[in-house]
Amino acid sequence: PAATTFLVLSGKSPQDQQFLASAAGELSLAEEGGGELAVSLALDASGDAGFDAAAYMGALQARRFGRWMLWSPRMASTHDLVTQNFAKLPVGVVCATDVQFKGRGRSKNVWESPPGCLMFSFTSQMNDARKLPLMQYVVCLAMTEAIKDLCCAKGLPELDVRIKWPNDLYLKGLKVGGILCTSSYEPKVYNICTGIGLNVDNEKPTTCLNAALQELKANSPRLKREDILASFFNKFEVLFDIFSNQGFQALEEQYYNSWLHSGQRVVVQDAHEGQSVNSVVTIKGLTPSGYLYAVGEDGKSYELHPDGNSFDFFTGLVRRKIDA
């Protein structure tokens, strides 16, 4: 028999809740084996110790993102749910879960999440294809800024969460989060699904935000997933508007302040007369298409591309000369 995925619906306003409830009756989840997943809906999670939707909605100020929420104690993949039901749900909907057992990572890595992660996927739309590859950078920036804002608002020590290009979040040299953006094209518009996993309470497999807070200040209050999610959408909506209207250049300086790579020297491989030759280049920023911009020891400018095989982007970089 098909497993049942239990979903709790919440809306920012009673109208939002009603709108989501009428849409959610049509939801379906196709399993890879072809089986359907039954979806059971509830309008409130009474007595459920999972996610406090009221606290989340109370902290949410965004007008377009995160106003509609589907929450599940356990599901295969939040990303699959919003991707497969994109047209049935309002744009800006978020799906969150406590435990995800078929999470999607880069190059189709599948993983089961430990409890204590904040895991969610949300939808958006864009018209400009050239901006699509840069969307993941806006999302990374929004999350680092949201965590800083939240620490500041709560009087907590600031967590120095950094961006590891292209789509990971690091704290003290360890990965604490990752971002996945996928898109599909409809006439005149790109439908984008963004999935985020963030270690809030789970110290395994690396470290988490609350463990780092305790190290900075004993008995520090903990960050709550509800507050982080609301803070993320509050920040993302502002950055997404700037990105949509003015392009990524308007966010570049902020982004470089949060990433790990300015001035980083990396080894790139050049194919030279059939031989692989290593050279060192220095990362200066991003190119307009969203790849790494670097300068070689010869003073020339290069665009760096991952070779597609290496697990770590920085071990398999291939350089392409940028014509001045």
PyMOL commands that set and color helices and strands:
alter all, ss='L'
color gray80, all
select helices_A, chain A and resi 14-24+53-59+78-84+86-88+106-108+129-153+209-216+225-246+249-258+313-315
alter helices_A, ss='H'
color red, helices_A
select strands_A, chain A and resi 4-11+29-30+36-42+68-75+94-100+103-104+110-111+117-126+162-164+168-171+174-186+189-199+265-272+275-286+292-296+301-306+317-321
alter strands_A, ss='S'
color yellow, strands_A
deselect
rebuild
show_as cartoon
